[in-house]
Amino acid sequence: MISLLTKQHEEQLAKAVEDGKLTQEQADKVKEKTAEMVKNMVENTHRGMGGKMLVKFEMKDNQELLSLLKLDAEELQAQLKDGKSLAEIAEAQGVAEDDVISLLTKQHEEQLAKAVEEGKLTQEQAEKVKEKTAEMVKMMVEKHKGDRPEKVIMGQKVAGE
């Protein structure tokens, strides 16, 4: 199954290169990690029970984030709906992007620790996820509404349309 999914993913990468959505260099970079990522996906090592993500970021109910940005939930949601990234919203509110990233990274790591406590993840699995947390959070903070999913493939940021 892993080899089949890896092959399918590599075919998608080749099509993305052909369609001009990725450079060959970007595709090669993603390919380096494809087998490991597919294996983790199949073995469910980066997700919780039932394949649901163990950690997620709720913007509208995140009181710490709302306080940092000096916005209420409705204002934040409206700006996100308008296509602004969290980075742009933070800048407009006089808050450094790094402060938003630090807060969300801390919250993500707290959720990972809770997942380990609850037996949903092993400590080893949590450590693997933690290695990519800051990078993942940074991409999320800089993401605009409507950014195509192809812009992040297997944890790698790539060119979009």
Secondary structure as GFF3:
##gff-version 3
##sequence-region A 1 161
A	DSSP	alpha_helix	2	18	.	.	.	ID=ss1
A	DSSP	alpha_helix	24	43	.	.	.	ID=ss2
A	DSSP	three_ten_helix	49	51	.	.	.	ID=ss3
A	DSSP	alpha_helix	63	69	.	.	.	ID=ss4
A	DSSP	alpha_helix	73	81	.	.	.	ID=ss5
A	DSSP	alpha_helix	86	92	.	.	.	ID=ss6
A	DSSP	alpha_helix	97	117	.	.	.	ID=ss7
A	DSSP	alpha_helix	123	142	.	.	.	ID=ss8
A	DSSP	three_ten_helix	149	151	.	.	.	ID=ss9
A	DSSP	beta_strand	152	153	.	.	.	ID=ss10
A	DSSP	beta_strand	156	157	.	.	.	ID=ss11
###
